[in-house]
Amino acid sequence: MANELAGKVAIITGGARGLGQGMAELFVEEGAKVVIADLRDDDGEALAKTLGSNTRYRRCDVSSRDEVQALIDYTVTSFGGLHALCNNAGLTDNLFGPLLDADFAIFEKIMAVNVMGVMLGTQIAARHMAKHGGGSIINTSSISGIQPGFGFFTYRASKAAVVNFTKSAAIELGPNLIRVNCICPGNIPTEMAGYAQGDDPEKTRRIREAIADVRMGYQPLKRQGSPRDIAEAALWFASDRSAQVTAQIMAVDAGATAGSPFSQIADIMAARAKAEAE
């Protein structure tokens, strides 16, 4: 269905690359006017230029109340309103080691962006939306926020906080016709989720391909996800198709959080057969 967001104005934080870029591209394609907010000025300005006259770029540190307020004000002034906010900006700690060795060196920074950024964006956008007939707020969490596991302790904690905050905000803002929902991406190859950075492009490529094969093994649906898949979920939450939907946590993860794709029964039977044969 074309032009699902015709007449709507949206902000996408962390919109210059990765998941946010996918959202910006699809929202504009579906008729929205979009403000891309990020700290990557070159990427953000280039993307806004590519997407055309219905797109703006605005530099914004989402952990700063003043900058988020300025972002909301800029959007309303530029496009005459605000109907959807995608709180997508985020950081990861890249701490792969065990809990006993973690130093939590960037705990405050991650919490400031991943949690405070979502809370500030929601609060300040909602103040405008509450006076203008409501709106839709879409928060980006992660399957790490709904599924415990090894490593990434600060990141997991921050994304779990986003899930809880989403539901709490939805309850309070519902009377204002403001819907608040959350997307939990799974295996989506982006720069942040690539597990490999460096100055050797070929080495980085090899590492990412090897990791992609491992990650695919943990999802039942053997299809590689993309930023467009996350954008499609955000589009649904931003559109009138989800007018009766709030406080929902949607995992876009090829079934990764449904349960283990590995059969414990098969392993048990193999162990039994081995023991019987000895």
N, C-alpha and C positions, 0 to 999 in steps of 0.2 A: 504494500500500500504506500503510495507516494505522498510526500508532504504531510507526514504524520505530526510534524512539529511546526507546521505553518502558523505564523503569528506568535510564536513563542520565543522567548529570550532565555538563553542558558549561559551559565558560567561553568567552565571545566577547569578545576585546579590540577596542576601537574599535567597540563594539556599539551605541552610542547613535544613530548615523545611518548612512546610506549602505549599503554592503555588509554591515557588521556588523548593522545593524538587520534587513536581510533575512534574515540567518542566524538571528538571535534569534527572529524571528517564525516561521520555518519549523521550527526545532528544537522550540519550544514546541508548535507545531501537531502535530508528530510524537511528542509525549509526553515530551520531555526536560525536566529541570529545568535552568534556565539562569541563570548569573550574567553580567550585562552589565558589562563593565569599560570605563571611559572617563574622560575629564576633563571632559566636558560634563555636569555634574551635573543640570541642569534637564531636558535631553533624556533622559538615562539613567533618571532617576527616573520621568519621565512614561511612558516606554516600559515599564519594569518594572511600573508600576501598570496599564497597559493590558493587558499580557500575562497578568497574574493571579498567583495565589499560588505558582506554580511558577517564578517569576522574581524575581531580586534584582538590585539595582544596587550596584556597588562602585566607588568612585573609585580609579583606579590609573594611575600613571605607569609605563608598561611598561619604561622605561629605568632604573628604580630596582630594584635587587635586593630591598631591604627591602619595597617596595610589592608586587612580584610575589609574594614569599613570603607576605605578608599576604593577598593575593588567593587564593592556593591554599589557605591555612589557613582562610580565611573560607568558601570554597566547600565544603570537606570538612566543616567544622563545621555549616554550614547545611543541607547536603543529604546528608551521609553518605558522600561519595565524589567521584571525578573520573574520568570515562571519556573525555572529549574536550576538547581545547583548540584553539580557533581563534585563532591568532596573526594577527589582522587589523588591528590598529592601525598606522597609517602616516602619513607626511607626504610632501609633494612640495615641490620647490624653486621651481617656477614660473619657471624660468630659460629663457625662450624664445629667447634670443639665441645667437650663435655662441660656440664654445669660447674663442676668443681674447679675448673680452670678459667671460668669466665671472669672478666674484670669489669664488665658493664660500663666501659669507659664513655660510651656515647648514649647512655640511658636517657639523660635529660633531653638531648637533641631529638632522639627518635620519638619520645613521648610528646615533645613540643609540636612536632610536625604531624605525627600519625594520630594523636589523640586531641591535643589542644586545637590543632588546625581544623579538625572535623567539628569540634564543639563550637569554636568561634564562627566558622562558616555557617553552621546550622543556625546558631543564635541570631547572627546579624542578618542573614538572608530571611529568616523567619519573621523578623521584625517588619521587614518590608512586605513580605507575602501576606502576613496577617491583616494588613491594611488594604490589600488589593486582591482579595478573593481567593487566597490560598496559593498553593504551588506544590512542587515535588522536589524533595531533597534525596539524592542518591549517594550513599557513602560506599567507598571501596574498602573492604576489609581483605580477607584472604582465607583460604582453607586452613591456614595456620591459626586463624582466630577461632575456628570451631572444632579443630582436631588436634589434640595434644600430640607431641612428638619430641624428638631429639633436636637440640640446637636451636639457634635463633630465639633465645629466651626473651629478650627484650622486644623483639619484633612480634613474637607470638602474643605476648602480654598486651602490646599496644593494639593489635588487631582484634583480640578478644574484647578489649575495652570498646572498640568501635561497634562491635555487635551489640553489646549491652546498651551502649548509649543510643544506638539507632532505635531500639525498642522503647527505651524510656522517653526519647524525644517524640516518637510517634504517638505515644499515649498522651503526652501533654499538648502537642500541637494539633492533634486531630480536630478539636473543636474549631480551630481556625482554618479548617480545610487544607491543612498542610500535611502531605504524605511524606513519610520518612522511611526509606527502605535501604537495603544493603546488598551489595554484590560481593561474593567471596570467590575470586578467581583461583583456578587451580594451575595446571601446567600450561602456562602461556609464556613463550619465549620473548622476553624483553631484555633490555640492557640490565635492568635491576635484578631480573630473575635469572641471569645467564650464568652465574657462578664462575665467571671468568672475565677478568679485565686485564689489560696489559698493552704493551706497545708492539707485540708481535701478532698481527692479524691472523696469520695462518695457524699459529699455535692456539689462539683464542677460538678460532673456528673449530679446530679439532676437539678442544675441550668441550665446547658447547654441544657438538654433535654427540660426543660420548655420553654426556650428561643427559641429553634429550632421550637417548635410548633407555637409560636407567629409569628416568621419570615416566616414560611411556609404560614401563612394566608395572607401575603401581596404579594405573587407571584402567578400569574395565573396558571403556570405549577406546579402541585403538585408532584414534584420530587426533592429529596434532591441533590443539587449539591456537587461536590467534587473537590479537587485540580486537578484531572485528566481532568475535564472539562475545566479548565482554561489552562492546559497544551496543550490540543488539539488545542485550539485557538492560543496559542503561536507557536505551531508546524506549523500551516497553515501559519502564518505570516513569520516564519523563512524559510519556504520551497519555492521552485520554483513555487508552485501552486499559490502563491499570487504575482507573478512577476510584475503584472500590478497594484498592490494595494499599495497605500500610503496615509497618512494623514487620516486614518480611525479610528473611535472610536467604538470598538465593545463591547457592553454590553453582558456579559454572565451571565444572571440574571433570567432565567426562566420567562421572561416577566415583571419583577417587575417595570421597568421604562416605560412600555408602557402606564400605566394608572392604576387607582385604580381598584382592583378586587372586590370592594364592590359597590353595586348598589344604587346610590342615588335615582333613580326612585322607587326602591322597598321600601326604607325608606319613601319616600314621600307618596306613595300609602298606606303604613301601617299607617302613621300619619293621612291621609285622612279618612281611614276606621275607625280608632279609634274615630276621631272627629264626624263622621257621626253616630256612634253608641251611642254617649253620649246624 
